[in-house]
Amino acid sequence: MSLVERVKQMMPRQPVNADRLVTRVDALHRFVAAAEGHVPEDQLVNARTVIDRSGERLRLSRAHTVVALAGATGSGKSSLFNAVSGFQLSRVGVRRPTTGVAHACVWGQAGAAPLLDWLGVPPNRRFTRESALDGDDQAALRGLVLLDLPDFDSVEARHRLEVDRLLRLVDLVVWVLDPQKYADRLVHQQYLAQFQRHRDVTVVVLNQADRLNRADAERLLTDLRRLLDEDGLGGVPVFATSAKGQPGLGQLRVALERTVADRQAALLRLNGDVTDAVAALQPLVVAGAKVSAGVPQPTVDRLSGALAEAAGAPIVAAATERTYRHRATASLGWPMLRWARRLRPDPLKRLHLEAGPIARPEATSLPESSAAQKAAVTLAAREVAAKASEGLPEPWPGAITTASRSRVDDVPDALDVALASADLGLARKPFWWSLIGGLQWLGAAVALAGLVWLAVRAVFALLGLPNVSGPTVGSGIPLATLLLGGGLLFGLLLAVVVRPFVALAARRARARAERRLRNAIGGVARTHIVAPVEEVLRSYDDAREALAAAAA
């Protein structure tokens, strides 16, 4: 088997479609937008970083592949960097870190400057490898950007920070380990184990193998593969290298050439970043049906009922019934005595309420809610949040509870306005009031005619004038007396007959008022408590669907 075939077997890769990757990044962005304000920011930081980094990398040169050589002090990565480039570009040291900033060697392909700017490689640490003197010797690496990173175990904290920064940006990482420190816990626990989702862009080399005989080299490679299996990196390419002597750079060179030729390293790295971000966010959502159908109606009804009690809706409904009786009596009673009824206060007006809807309601005179009523409202609001958050993972229940309380301070004023502006259905007089009132006026007119007639007779009698008693009815009852008595009796009987109808209509007016008040208060409940909760539920659904798309 040829060297190229062996490397291909070590580096099996499932190609990543660039358009599909962009779709995943966009879905991750939609998740963050939906979760913003509901999920703690520290849980979204990594996703935001991946989104920004993916967008920037995809906008930069796709013709270049960034490969980083990472290793500990004395691992020989700088020597390896120089050997691959063919020049002494990076200082070599054994006892102490000598690489303080990354060095970059670019093989051909103009246009790498923006990419190197993004990577933060200083201009004086950038080198171009391919030239006319090379002929086609370096053609297979055309497009490679090889970085020599600072030592990740450096005593200089800024060196370690630079390594951590660049490891999040490069397309492929070649971990350079030496025979003495290949099993160091630092490199395995803090670095290699963190690349489990980036297996396709990870290569591990056992450098300085020229110092080992073949048997020792195979033994150390076997042990290194065991350690990588424990790190979750089983199956990543592992082979021996040396900057001088055998086994040399053969396998590394082929691996780099294949990486450059595939033009997949950047996509594989970003795809792994997205997968990693999605995995970290998965506990925030659960698979299942949509929850944005809203809060169950019975729960909303209980909330509306509690708000109605606290706002004094029953008092207003009772006042509506009394007002109906009061106004009906004033319209249907004996015409000559109606003025006395009007002197009595209207129950609704005493509460500063109107019978019909008004454009600018004033504050009502309803009594303040009792402690028990306020407690009932609080419990009902909690029930709304509890019902809405059933089955949702943290932190969504907390976000829903916060949303249910977000406008609670505005509820008292909103309830007052709802009561004051509600149409209680008393703005217009019923038609039958006019009919009965007209009959009452007719009876009063008849009685008045009889009274006037009798008064005239009395005056004539006092003055000794001729008798004007007029006709009689039946057994000699004067028509004037009959008119007076009949008119009065008719008015009395009519008032008695309509009283049950007034009572029934008043009860219906109360029921209608209760229904309309409940609807008005239900609007307050939905606007100030339920709507904010349902907005969070819609955000959760959007986040769940977006994360599912990002995971696909």
Disulfide bonds with the S-S distance in Angstrom:
none
